[in-house]
Amino acid sequence: VGLFFAVHLLACGWYVCAGLHEDPEETWLGRRMISSHEGGGESLLDNGSSDPGLQWLHAMYFIMTVFTTIGFGDIYAVTSGEICYVSFAFIVGAIVHSIILGEVISTVTRVDEKGQFSYEQRVLVEKWSSHTELGDEVSSDLQSWTQNQADRWSNQRYDKEGMRHLINGRFLGRSLIASLPEHLYGGELLQNSFFSHLPPRIQETPARLPLLLALSSYRHIFAKKDIVYQRHDFANHVFLVVSGTFAHIGVPRSTGGLDYKFGESSNLRGFQDSVDELSGMSPYQLFSQGAFFGDYSLFQDVPRKASVRCEYHGSCIVVLKNDMMRLVD
């Protein structure tokens, strides 16, 4: 759209350039010959061809040949005014051409980087599958999943350490730092009750804390009945609920609920059976929008004490353990 608008403006200028001459017959409008219905030729100024739309079309055609550096030579500058205007159009065309070429190179580079990243992840999974002797079927499923997720992973890659230094440095103004937290994750991060459970020594949430937390987190979407984590899993994440409902689940008993403890399994089929059993467990502690969970085991550095399931599809802001401990320290 921007390119078309630029060509349109210069084409209109090319037409105006001809109109400002005392004798338009000396301009490109008078020299530009087109075929007539009678088989002869007539210029764009002749009575039968003096259609503004047709003149605009030929002006657009000329400017496009300038912008694309083709230059057929069928329309050209002769008068001093035309030469000056075409020289100006050359400069604008060179700039626009450079911008377009730069955008094309940038797009190709981004696509190539994504393709390279996707290829590296597939090779990594393939070698790991071979090393662990997963088997062809399971290895194929794992590689397919990796391929599907590669684009999302690629979009989330950026220089986090560089951004961390920028946040902690003196480059961002205090007013800007103070205004950013309320916009993180669409304003949902700062509304989480996690920030009301900070240590007593912190009377008010530091402005940089939400920024650093957002830097160390990502949004994960869960479907209904998805298992977030199971009892005895390693505690590697804290989950801040943005939407939906999540719950600790267990086995209901007359004497009280019991956290489900799935048995050890030597194959993926057994693991899937455990997941199926978990989906039949009953919720006994709910976490809805604004709540958070997974913090106790992480800070105590112990395995998970309970299993958590998504009761109604939603999403969480997930913070990695190492990043969380770094913030706490």
C-alpha positions in Angstrom: 0.0 0.0 0.0 2.8 2.4 0.9 4.6 1.7 -2.4 1.5 2.2 -4.4 0.8 5.5 -2.7 4.4 6.7 -3.3 4.1 5.8 -7.0 0.7 7.5 -7.2 2.1 10.8 -5.7 5.0 10.9 -8.1 2.8 9.9 -11.0 0.5 12.9 -10.2 3.6 15.1 -10.0 4.8 13.8 -13.4 1.4 14.8 -14.8 1.5 18.2 -13.1 5.0 18.8 -14.4 3.6 18.5 -18.0 0.7 20.8 -17.1 3.0 23.6 -15.9 4.7 23.9 -19.3 3.5 26.7 -21.6 3.1 24.3 -24.4 2.1 20.8 -23.2 2.8 19.5 -26.7 6.5 19.7 -25.9 6.1 17.4 -22.9 5.8 13.7 -22.5 2.0 14.0 -22.8 2.4 15.3 -26.4 5.2 12.8 -27.2 3.4 9.7 -25.9 1.7 8.1 -28.8 -1.0 5.5 -28.5 -3.0 3.5 -31.0 -6.4 4.8 -32.1 -9.4 2.9 -33.2 -8.8 3.9 -36.8 -5.4 2.3 -36.8 -3.3 5.4 -36.6 -1.6 7.0 -33.7 -2.4 9.9 -31.5 -0.9 11.5 -28.4 -2.4 11.6 -24.9 -3.3 15.2 -25.6 -5.5 14.5 -28.7 -9.2 15.0 -28.3 -9.9 11.3 -28.5 -7.3 10.3 -25.9 -7.4 13.2 -23.4 -8.8 10.9 -20.7 -7.4 11.9 -17.3 -7.6 8.2 -16.2 -5.6 7.1 -19.2 -3.0 9.9 -18.6 -2.7 8.8 -15.0 -2.2 5.2 -16.0 0.7 6.1 -18.3 2.2 8.3 -15.6 2.0 5.4 -13.2 3.6 3.2 -15.7 6.5 5.6 -16.2 7.1 6.0 -12.5 7.0 2.2 -12.0 9.8 1.8 -14.6 11.8 4.4 -12.7 11.3 2.7 -9.3 12.1 -0.7 -10.6 15.1 0.6 -12.6 13.8 -1.0 -15.8 13.6 2.2 -17.9 12.2 1.0 -21.2 12.8 4.4 -22.8 9.4 4.8 -24.4 8.7 7.7 -22.0 11.5 10.1 -21.3 12.4 13.6 -20.2 13.3 16.3 -22.7 12.5 19.7 -21.2 14.5 21.2 -18.3 11.4 20.9 -16.0 11.0 17.2 -16.9 14.7 16.5 -16.4 14.6 18.1 -12.9 11.5 16.2 -11.9 12.8 12.9 -13.3 16.1 13.4 -11.4 14.1 13.9 -8.2 12.1 10.7 -9.0 15.4 8.8 -9.5 16.5 9.7 -6.0 13.1 8.8 -4.5 13.1 5.6 -6.5 16.5 4.6 -5.3 15.5 5.1 -1.7 12.3 3.2 -2.1 14.0 0.4 -4.0 16.6 0.1 -1.2 13.9 -0.1 1.4 12.0 -2.8 -0.5 15.2 -4.7 -1.0 16.1 -4.4 2.6 12.7 -5.7 3.7 13.0 -8.6 1.3 16.4 -9.6 2.7 15.2 -9.1 6.3 12.1 -11.4 5.6 14.2 -14.1 3.9 16.7 -13.9 6.8 14.0 -14.3 9.4 12.5 -17.3 7.6 16.0 -18.8 7.2 16.7 -18.3 10.9 13.4 -20.0 11.9 14.1 -22.8 9.5 17.6 -23.3 10.9 16.3 -23.3 14.5 13.6 -25.8 13.6 16.2 -28.0 11.9 18.5 -27.8 14.9 15.7 -28.8 17.3 14.7 -31.8 15.1 18.3 -33.0 14.9 18.7 -32.6 18.7 15.5 -34.7 19.4 16.5 -37.2 16.8 19.9 -37.8 18.4 18.5 -37.9 21.8 15.9 -40.4 20.7 18.6 -42.6 19.2 20.7 -42.3 22.3 17.8 -43.3 24.6 16.5 -46.0 22.2 13.0 -44.6 22.2 11.8 -46.6 19.2 10.7 -45.4 15.8 7.1 -44.7 16.6 7.7 -42.7 19.8 10.6 -40.9 18.2 8.5 -39.9 15.2 5.7 -38.6 17.6 8.3 -36.6 19.5 9.9 -35.1 16.4 6.4 -34.1 15.0 5.6 -32.4 18.3 9.0 -30.6 18.2 8.4 -29.5 14.6 4.9 -28.1 15.5 6.3 -26.1 18.5 9.5 -24.9 16.8 7.9 -21.7 15.4 6.5 -20.7 18.7 9.8 -21.3 20.4 11.6 -19.3 17.7 9.3 -16.3 18.3 10.1 -16.3 22.0 13.8 -16.2 21.5 15.5 -12.8 22.2 18.4 -11.4 24.1 16.9 -11.7 27.7 20.2 -10.8 29.4 20.4 -7.6 27.3 16.9 -6.7 28.2 17.7 -7.5 31.9 20.6 -5.1 31.8 18.4 -2.4 30.2 15.8 -2.8 32.9 18.3 -2.8 35.8 20.4 0.0 34.2 20.0 3.7 34.2 18.7 4.0 30.6 15.0 3.7 31.3 13.4 6.7 32.9 11.7 6.3 36.3 8.3 7.4 34.9 8.6 4.8 32.1 9.6 2.1 34.5 6.7 3.0 36.8 4.1 2.9 34.0 5.2 -0.4 32.3 4.1 -3.0 34.9 0.4 -2.3 34.6 0.6 -3.2 30.9 2.5 -6.5 31.2 0.6 -9.4 29.7 -2.3 -7.0 29.0 -2.4 -5.9 32.6 -3.0 -9.4 33.9 0.4 -10.0 35.6 0.2 -7.2 38.1 -3.3 -8.2 39.1 -2.1 -11.6 40.4 -2.1 -12.2 44.1 1.5 -13.3 43.9 2.6 -9.7 44.5 0.5 -9.4 47.7 2.5 -12.4 49.2 5.9 -10.8 49.0 8.2 -11.0 52.1 7.2 -8.6 54.9 10.4 -6.6 54.4 9.0 -5.5 51.0 6.2 -3.0 51.9 5.4 -2.1 48.3 6.0 -3.9 45.0 9.2 -2.6 43.4 8.5 -1.2 39.9 11.3 -3.3 38.4 10.1 -6.6 39.9 7.1 -7.2 37.6 9.3 -6.3 34.6 12.0 -8.8 35.6 9.3 -11.4 36.4 7.8 -10.9 32.9 11.2 -11.2 31.4 11.6 -14.6 33.0 8.1 -16.0 32.2 5.9 -17.1 29.4 2.2 -17.7 28.9 1.1 -21.3 28.6 -2.4 -22.3 27.5 -4.1 -25.4 29.0 -7.1 -27.4 27.8 -9.7 -28.8 30.1 -8.4 -31.9 31.9 -4.7 -31.2 31.0 -2.4 -32.3 33.8 -0.2 -29.3 34.8 2.1 -31.5 37.0 1.9 -34.7 39.0 2.8 -35.5 42.6 6.5 -36.2 43.0 7.4 -34.2 39.9 10.4 -31.9 40.2 9.3 -28.4 41.2 10.7 -26.4 38.3 7.9 -23.8 37.8 5.6 -21.4 39.5 2.2 -20.8 37.9 0.3 -17.5 38.0 -3.3 -18.1 36.9 -4.6 -15.7 34.2 -7.8 -17.4 33.2 -9.6 -20.7 33.7 -9.7 -22.9 36.8 -7.0 -25.2 38.1 -7.1 -27.6 41.1 -5.2 -30.0 43.3 -6.7 -33.4 42.7 -6.9 -36.5 44.7 -8.8 -39.7 45.6 -12.0 -39.0 47.6 -12.3 -41.1 50.8 -14.7 -41.2 53.7 -12.0 -40.1 56.0 -10.8 -37.3 53.7 -9.2 -36.9 50.3 -5.8 -38.5 49.5 -3.4 -37.1 47.0 -3.0 -39.4 44.1 0.4 -41.2 43.9 0.8 -42.8 40.5 3.0 -45.9 40.2 6.3 -46.1 38.6 6.2 -47.2 34.9 8.8 -48.5 32.6 7.1 -47.5 29.4 5.2 -44.6 27.9 2.0 -46.7 27.8 2.1 -47.0 31.5 2.7 -43.3 31.9 -0.3 -42.6 29.7 -2.4 -44.9 31.9 -1.3 -42.8 34.9 -2.4 -39.6 33.1 -5.8 -41.2 32.3 -6.2 -42.1 35.9 -5.3 -38.6 37.0 -8.1 -37.2 34.7 -10.6 -39.2 36.8 -9.4 -37.7 40.1 -11.5 -35.2 42.1 -10.6 -31.6 42.7 -10.2 -30.4 46.3 -8.5 -27.0 46.1 -9.2 -24.6 43.3 -7.1 -21.9 41.8 -8.9 -19.3 39.7 -7.9 -16.0 38.0 -5.5 -14.1 40.1 -4.3 -17.0 42.2 -1.0 -18.8 41.9 0.3 -22.3 42.7 3.5 -24.4 42.6 5.5 -22.0 44.8 5.8 -24.1 48.0 7.7 -27.1 46.6 9.8 -24.8 44.5 11.0 -22.6 47.4 11.4 -25.6 49.7 13.3 -27.4 47.0 11.3 -30.6 47.4 9.2 -32.7 44.9 5.6 -31.8 44.3 3.3 -32.7 47.1 0.2 -32.9 45.0 -1.0 -33.2 41.4 -2.6 -30.2 39.6 -5.1 -30.4 36.8 -6.8 -27.8 34.6 -10.5 -28.0 35.4 -11.6 -25.4 32.9 -9.5 -24.3 29.9 -7.4 -21.3 30.7 -3.8 -20.0 30.8 -1.0 -19.4 33.2 2.0 -17.2 33.3 4.8 -19.7 34.0 8.0 -18.7 35.8 11.0 -21.0 35.7 12.6 -22.0 38.9 16.1 -20.6 38.2 14.7 -17.3 37.2 12.4 -17.1 40.2 15.2 -17.9 42.6 17.3 -15.3 40.9 14.6 -12.7 41.5 14.3 -13.8 45.2 18.0 -13.5 45.7 
